[in-house]
Amino acid sequence: MPVITILGCRMFEDEIMHLLENDPEIEEVLVVENEDCVGIMKKMAEAGLVYTALSPEKIPEKSSEAGKGLTLIVYMLELALHAIPENLKKTVYSKVELMSSCSDGILLFYGLCGNVLGKIEEDFKDLGCQVCILKEENGEIVDDCIGAVLGGRKQYLEVLKSCKGVGTFFLTPMWAVNWREMIRTSGLSQNPDDISMSKFVFDYAGYKRVARLDTGLAYEKDFDACVKEFSTLFEFEVTELEGTLHLIENCYAKTKASVFEACPRSQA
């Protein structure tokens, strides 16, 4: 069976869950055990998805067994990597090299993220394992996790223009439940529990509004409560935005089709 590894930032937990729940061709799911996989494993258990958790050292090499089904490996990485772009690049590149020996394809759930991952497909073109990253229809890599669920750069710019110069902080469900950690790792505040300091930084940066970005996924039950908490603490007006999963579904489908076409074990 072909093997695809999804290597992703925890911010994409819900979108990865959506793919796991809605792809009938997945026959086996393996989760690489680390402290960052706890959230998605909990969601998988709640959804009744069967999976096997393994340490990185126990992930099996690619099997010669033929079959039309798919083995999907899920490898989640920490949110804090974004704090230092070069560290993000070093970590993601090392994990790609590690997982290439047991994968026919690797799909990265990342965007440009400080422009450090813009050449990753080119850098690994001779790896012997297809490496893909989230892209728009025109082949451009998405900017970040917000741009991915807005549908791409054009839609992202349209939303920003609609804000009419009012600083707007975007909250997807995963952003909402992890906003304190993300404020710290993004450098907005070293202590996100110091609300007065964080508020000062937000005011200085011109933020006045929070956008509740509904992706259509309901894995995070505290989404609305977290948005309300955030808006109340920082005295932000709440605006509603509707996201889309089309870009993510399309990237996954293209990666899977390419892997199945190239993998002789899928032809049986």
Order of alpha helices (4+ residues) and beta strands (2+ residues): beta-alpha-beta-alpha-beta-beta-alpha-beta-alpha-beta-alpha-alpha-beta-alpha-alpha-alpha-beta-alpha-beta-alpha
